[in-house]
Amino acid sequence: MENKETYPACPGDLVSVIIPTYNRAHLLHRAVDSVLCQTYADLELIVVDDGSTDDTAQVLASYGSSIRVITQANAGVSAARNTGIRESLGGFVALLDSDDTWTPDKVGCQIDFFTANPDALICQTEEIWIRNGKRVNPMKKHKKPSGDIFTASLNLCLVSPSAVMMRKSLFDLKGYFNEDFTVCEDYDLWLRVAKDTPVYLIDRPCVVKYGGHEDQLSASHSQDKFRIQSIAALIRDNALTPEQRSAAVKVLKKKCRVYGKGCLKRGRTAEGEYYLGLADSLGGVS
């Protein structure tokens, strides 16, 4: 048997792991098992069943008291994550999507990071990407920066929920996931965080991120519509430095043009005209 380094339980260092799930009974064992196999000892696993109608309840029941299960009426991934976070007991929160998995050292290496960097509020690890059963390399645009990631994150989300861990106090400072967003709820939260909080990267792949299956939310919705809403809210709230605002307006204009023209092409004239005029109404660079 392979010898694994083990991390002792430390008072005050309880990590609350939140897995939101909806009708993924066929994948759930894989995610849950990867948490229960962590070498770090002091953790609780909370699975939030967001109104599943498949065999999810039976799968979760098979784990007995080794996990906490919260069942709620279907309200979306943001509401499920928020429920789990609010019910959590740990000083740290780690998120895992029900279609992803962790390597056994994931929680331990992030706790090591926080121990060495007591002022840090949030960090993430690198990932291994699997698409349709085959490993793929992320494109250059998906390369994760470390520290001040705000400007780099405007075009697309550069923080993976399954890779991130944060001090629970971060939610008191920045709020929770936006439950009105069907997708890009993570993009929205990470932008609110990154505008004045470093998001650190541990250059170690501790997450296996699976894609290509039909029930991925990002495959069925227009993401730019929600990204536009996130950027516009930050600009309207005067929450950005002049440099951040200039970068945000530039990206907003580009996304509005693309999304607005797409609406016009599909016959959604009023919506298209709204988004084409939105960026100009906020001012800034051209």
Secondary structure, DSSP 4 states (H G I P E B T S, - for coil): ------B---TT--EEEEEEESS-HHHHHHHHHHHHT-SB-SEEEEEEEES--SSHHHHHHTTGGGSEEEEE----HHHHHHHHHHH--SSEEEE--TT-EE-TTHHHHHHHHHHH-TT--EEEEEEEEEETTEEEPPPGGG----B--TGGGSSS----GGGEEEETHHHHHH----TT-SS-HHHHHHHHHHTTS-BEEEEEEEEEEEE--TT-GGGSS-HHHHHHHHHHHHHHTT-S-HHHHHHHHHHHHHHHHHHHHHHHHTT-HHHHHHHHHHHHHH----
